[in-house]
Amino acid sequence: MAHRITEDCAACGSCMAECPTGAISEGDIYKIDPNVCIDCGACADACPMGAIVAE
């Protein structure tokens, strides 16, 4: 199960710094590659907007 970034994303980059596998890519709304995500939850814990949810 991978995490997903919702439209509440502020593109602040907090999640990218915490991802141990580099599964997050930049954009207007960041995206998580479900094939790379190991479901550790570090990104969700780091998100100040609460924009990262488990799928």
Secondary structure by P-SEA (a helix, b strand, c coil): cbbbbcccccccccccccccccccccccbbbbccccccccccccccccccccccc
